[in-house]
Amino acid sequence: MINDVLFVIQARMGSTRLPKKVMKPIGGMALIDLIVERVKQSDHYNHKTQNLMIATTVEAEDDLLAHYCLSKGYKVFRGSETDVLQRFAQIVRHFVPQTIVRLTGDNPFIDPVLLSKMLEKHRQEKADYTYTAGTPLGISGEMIDAQILSEIDNFPLTQPEREHVTLYIRKHPEQFHLQLFTPPKELAYPAYRFTIDTEEDYVFATRLLEKAGGSIAVPTAELITICEQDPDIVRLNQFVKQKDAE
């Protein structure tokens, strides 16, 4: 029974720039496993209820991902490939959590301490939506009042608003209580890309984890220190441009 926080990792095999990246090996495991293991370090992960879910698509190409995740004991929900908001809204209606922590399957260095602090701020401020900015790309998530996802699923939204899940919320601060979380200064390094969207990103992430000793629990601040001290690693993906939501 899930009635509080539900971590949802949005993942699929059909990435346009780096297909099947979610199953690529990193640190001796699949990328999806590394993300799951780091999320499990959050204070808000419940080892009894296992309040974490992989949200993938009903497309045949994601059968492998779904079966793999089930074999690892992860909860899996499958929905529309293009209407990702609907996928999340269906999860909310089935499992009735209070808060969704939305994560994506291309971020191997999710910071569990940052997630916990963001969730605490989200609750304190009674926010509808909590986000952060000014960190390396790929270390944080989004905290969303679950009921709002269910409600806006019924709105006449644009395709980008359905694909990017929280885009409508972010575009309408007059309708929702948006909360910007200010990251601690040791994480305030927005120039770095800790996400995997291209082959260059993948090589960077693999090398960075190796440089950190291969520990899946390595603190993000330590990864940032490595980047500060080794510009050769940073050069591996520093010119990759992030695709923006429309």
Order of alpha helices (4+ residues) and beta strands (2+ residues): beta-beta-beta-alpha-beta-alpha-beta-alpha-beta-alpha-beta-beta-alpha-alpha-alpha-beta-alpha-alpha-alpha
